[in-house]
Amino acid sequence: MSVTDKRIVVYPQYIDVEKTVAEGRRLPKDKACGEPFVDEMHDCCKLLNLESVIE
């Protein structure tokens, strides 16, 4: 990854309400969702006109 690379990586566990902070959740529970799937996250990015790539 270069210095000018501005990608943001979002893993499903970052937004999974079932995960604890120790397990990787980064959002408060009231903002998190249940069972996030990469494909759904990708679709959300498309709806928001955000460029996204599934790796």
Phi, psi and omega in degrees: 000130182276168180296328182272359180291126184247024179292148173241127181263129178234114177268147181306324181295341178297331186242009183276117182297335181283345180273152173269169176299321179296332179272357174119357179293135182245353178255153172296152183303326181288348177253349183276170179232163179270137176049061178289136178246144182303318181298320178292321178297320178297316178298320178298319178299318178299315180299329180268007182058038176258132178291131180215154180222134174266126180247000000 
